[in-house]
C-alpha cells in the first residue's frame, strides 16, 4: 500500500512539473526613455536632474558604462528589436521591415505574454504590433501623431482612442503597462516600454507648476528646453511606478528589468556631468549621440552595486532575451547574449561593437565605425582615442603606438566583416 501511495505521489509531482516550470520562466521588462543620454542619470555622474529611482535601481543592480545605441530613434528601435546591425536590415526612418523577426515574435513562441506600450514610430497599421509578436499594445504614433503629452491620443489594441479631461499620455500608457503585468502575473511575460518621455516638445508635466490640464499639447518641434528637467523627473517617477507594480505583485525577483535611452539627448539640452558641460548631440556619431544609460535590475541574479565596463550595443538585447526565455537565437543575429555578464561573470563580453548609420537608409550616405571602450575607427580611416578626446576633435596621427596599431588593425577587420552586407534591394533606400 505504501509503495502504491509513493508511486501516486511521484506521478502527481511529475504531472505538475510542466505547469510549474512555465511559471518560473523569468519575466522581462525593457524600458527605453526617448532622447535620453548617458549624462542625464545621477548614478552616471549627472547633476542636472533628479533621477532617484534610476539611481536606486543602479545601486541595487548593475550599471553599464559603455552601452551604445544608434544616433536616432528608428535605427535604434530596429536594431534593438531584431538584434541585427542596421546595415543588414534597416530600410528608412519610421519603418520596421514587416519581414523582420523581433524578440517578441521569439518569446511568444515560448509561451510569453507580450505587450508594447509607449511610442511606436515603425508603421504597420493596426496589425503592425501583432505582426511583430505583441499580443497587446497601447501606442502613440502608430497611425497618427496627436499630442504626445496632455490630452493626446493612442491606438489601443486595434482601436483609436482619444483622451481629454487633463489626461497625460505617459500616465495612460504606464497604467496600461501595470494592468498588463497584473493580468499576466501567473505566466511569463515580456513588457516592452519605449517611453514617450523625454522627447520634445519640452512642456510641463502634471507635477509642474505651469501644468495646464486644458492644454491641447504643443506642436513645436524641439523648442526651449526649460521643462526638460521636469520631464526627466516624471519619467523617473514612471519607472518607479513599474517597479512598484512588480513588487506589489511579488514578481520582482523573477523579473529582469532593463532601462536604457534610445539615443543621445536632444540638441537644445545642455547638462552637467562630473563637473563639465555636456551638450545634447542626438543624431551625431560621437558619444553624445549614441552613448546611453543602461541599468539592469534582477534581485538575486544581477549582483547589487555592480558597475560593468563591458561594451555592448543594442543588438545584444535580443540574444539576451532569447537565452533567458529558452529561445534559440536566430543565426543572422549580430548581437551576443549578456546573461553571463548580468549574472556577474568577469568573462569578457565582446572586444568591439560595429555601427552603420544612415537616417534614410541610403547606403552612399551611410557612416560607419567600429570601436572598443577606448578607441574608435571610422570607415573613412579616422582613428580616435575617445577616452581622451570625447568630441573627436583630433584624430590620432599615422605614427601610432604598438597598442594603438594592434587595436586599429582589429577594428579594421571588424569593419571589413560588414562590407558588402547591405542587401541589394535596400542599397538606395528612400528619403521620407
Protein Blocks (a to p, Z undefined) as FASTA:
>chain_A
ZZmmmmmmmmmmmmmmmmmmmmmpccddddddehiafklpmknopakbccfklmmmmmmm
ccdfbdcddfbfklmmmmmmnopafklmpcbehiacfkbccfklmmmmnopacddehjek
lghijmlmmmnopabdcdehklbccdfkeoiaddeehiacddeehiafklmmmmmmmmmm
mmmmmbccddddddfblcdcddddfkbmklcfkbgbiabegiafklmmmmmmmmmmmmmm
mmmmmmmnopmmmcccddddfbdcdfkbccdeehiacddfehiabfklmpccdddddehk
acghiacfbdcdfklmmmmmmmmnopacdfklmbdcfklmmnopabdfbfbdcddddfko
paklpccddddfkbccdfkopacdfklmmnopaccdfbdcfklmmmmmmmmmmmmmmgok
acfklmnopaZZ
